[in-house]
Amino acid sequence: MSKKHITDNWYIKVHDAKGDYEKVGDYIPERKKMPESIITTSPNNDHWNNWPGIDSITIKEIMSPKKRIKKLTKVFEKMLKVMDIDQNSIHFKETPERMARMYVNEVFKGLYFPEPKFTVFDDDSEEMVFLGGIDVHSTCGHHFAAIKGTAAIGYIPNGKLVGISKLARITDYFARRPQVQEMLVADIADYLMEKLKPKGLGVYIAAQHGCIIARGAMQNDSIMKTTALRGCFLKDKTVAEEFYRNISL
């Protein structure tokens, strides 16, 4: 690949002894961290010879939502054909494209769009900040069945606060992808610990899973509950108890 082919359609990540860098030279656009790449080139590749000390370069084509929807539409057309669903019917004629748009723009948008802006501000508060009743809409990674529930987040500030809407938006950002609930609470907790750097925090999710409601065990009233605790929420029993009391209120 020549330099002129590295445009806004490519994500570049450079690995060297000093760490990982997501921008090399003025002509390579800076990108947010994305899933690990499909292609890793050798530092001995002729294209990178003029950059000594580089261990490897990760190159991945970034597919636009429009292009992804177009490709997925063709996939869903084939899927419905295999399922013997009449795509000439007025009810199913546009179903493949609707499905593609739904997955890219809504259900799995956390995979394809940037994370919400996360702005913190200085504050000397030392009491717990708690937000409950956060809507959770996610997807089971095993069966691609819907997960629907609510989340609660509490944290003890360490000189920084964040607007409560950001807690809801970050929850939705991580929820909008296929996964298991155990991973979801951990991802939210780890992200907030990194960005907010609180003394501690807790994330709680209670949700119903379509994979055991609409199929399999057929448990209509089942609710799965998961918790991720970090920092003083793990070390101080009274802090954890306050968090759980807030959830039950």
N, C-alpha and C positions, 0 to 999 in steps of 0.2 A: 504494500500500500504506500503510495507516495504522499508527501505532505499535502498536496493540493486536494487530496481526497478526504482529508480530515476536516470535516465541516461541522455544522450544528447537528448533524445527524449521527455524530459519533460521540461516545463517552470514552474518555481516556483516563486510565489510572496507572501511575508509574510507581513501581516498587524499587526502593534502593535501601542502602544501609541506614539511611536517616529516617526511613519511614515511608508512608504512602502519600503520594501527591496526586491531585486530581486535575492539575493543569501543568502543561509543559510548553513554554514558549507562548508568544502573544497570539499565535494563530489557532491554538487549541482552546475551545470554550471551557469555562469552569462549570462543573456540573455537581449537583448534589449526589451523595453516595447512592449507588444503585446496587441491585443484586450482583453477586460475583459474576465475572464475565465468562463468556463462552470461549473466547480466544485469548491466549496469553502468548505473546511473541518472545523469542529468545533475545537477550541483550546482544547476541552476536549477529542478529539480523542486520543486513547492510543498512536498512533504513535508520537504525538507532545508533550506528557506530560512532557518530559524532557526539554522543552523550555518554561520557565515561562514568563508571560507577553505578550504572543502572542495572538492577538485577533482572527485572522483567517489566513488560508493558502490557497492560490489559486493555483490550479494545473491544467495544461492543456497540453494535448499531442500535440507535435509539429509534424505536418505532413510534410514529405519531399516533395519537388516538384515532384519527381518521383512517390511517392505513391499517391499524389493528382491527378496527371495526369491519373494514372491508374484507380482511383475511378471515376473521371469525365468521362473518356471514356465510362465506363459502363452506366453512367447516360445518356450521349448523345446518346448512342445506343438505349436505351429505348425511349428517346424523339423522335428520328427519326422514330422509329417503330410506335409510336402513331400518328405521322404526315403522315403515309403511304408513307414514302420515301424509295425507293428500295435500300437497303444497299448492294445488290448483284451487283448493277451497278458499273462499273469501276470508275465512277465519285463520288460515295458516299461511296464506300467500306471503305475507310480510313478516312472519314470525322469526325466521332466521336473522333478519336485520334487527328486529326489535330485541331479540336475545343478545345479539352482539353489542348493541348500544347499552343495554341494561348492565351487562357485565363490565364493560370498559368504563362507562360514565358514572355508574352507581354502585353496583354490588361489590366490584373489586377495584374501585377507584383509588384505594389506598396503595395499590401496586403501580399505578400509572400516572399519578399526579403528585406534585410536590407537597410536602408536609405543610400544614398551616403555619403562618408566621407566629413565632413564640417570643413575645416581648416581656421581659421582666423589669421590675423597677425596685429601687431601694426602699426598704421599710424596716423599722425596728421591732415589728410585731414578733411576739414570742409564743402566742397562743395558737392552738390548732386551727387551721383553715380547712373547712369541710364542705364538699359539694356532693349531694346525693341526687337520686332520681335521674341520672344521666341515661338517656336512651342508648341501647346497644343493638345494632343490627349487623350481624356477621354471618359467616358461612362455615359449616362443618367441613373440614378438610378431607374427611373420609368419604362422605357421600354427597357433598355439595348441597346439603339441606340447610334450611335457614336456622339461624340462632337468633333469638329475640329475648331481650331482657333489660336490666338496668344495672348501672354501675355507680359506685361511690368512691370518691377520692378524698383523702385527708392528708395534710402535711403540716409539719412544724417548720415555720420559716427560719432561714439562717441569713437574715439581712436582705432577702429578696422575696417579692410577691409576684404573682402572675394573675392577670384577669381571669375570672372564673369561666368566662366563655371559652378561653383557651383550653381549659381542662376538658370541657365537653368536646371541643373540636379535635383535640389530640386523641381522645377516646374513639371518636368516630373514624379518624384517620387510620388507626391501627386495627379497628374492627372490620373495615371494608376490604377484606381479603380472606381467602380460604385458610383455615387454621383450626387449632383446638383451643378451648377456653383457657386451659392452663397456660398456654403460651401467650394469650392475649393479655392477661393481667400482668404477667412478667414483663412483656414488652412495654406496656404503658408505664409501669413502675420504674423500669431501668431508664427509659427516655426522660421521665420527669426528674429522676435523680441526677442525670447528666446535665440537663438544661437548667434546672432550678437550684440544684445543690442544697436541698433542705437538710435539716438535722435528721429528718426521717420522714417516711410517708407510708401510706397504705392504699392499696387499690382492691376493691371488692366488686365482684360481678355475680349476679344471680340471673340465670337465663334458662329458657326452655329451648330444647333442641329438636328440630324437625326429624332428625335421624332416628329418634326413639319415640316420637309422637305419631308420625305419619307412616312409619314402617317398623320393622323389627319388633322390639319389645312392646310397642304400642302403649306407652305410658303417658296418657294425656295430661296428667297433673304433675309430672316430674319436673323438678327444678334443680339445676346444677349450680353450686355455689363454689367460687374460688376466691382466694385471697393471696395477695403478694405484699409482704411487709419488708421495709428497708430501714436501715439506720436505727434511730431510737425507738421506732415502733417494734423492732425485734428485741431490743435490749431492755426497754423499760415497760414493765407489765402494765403500769397505770396509764401510759400513753395508748397502748394497744386497747385497753379496756374502754377508754374514752372514745376511741375510733369505733369500736363495735357498738357502744351505746348510741352514738350518732346514727349508725346504720339502722338500729332498731326503732328509732324515734319516728 
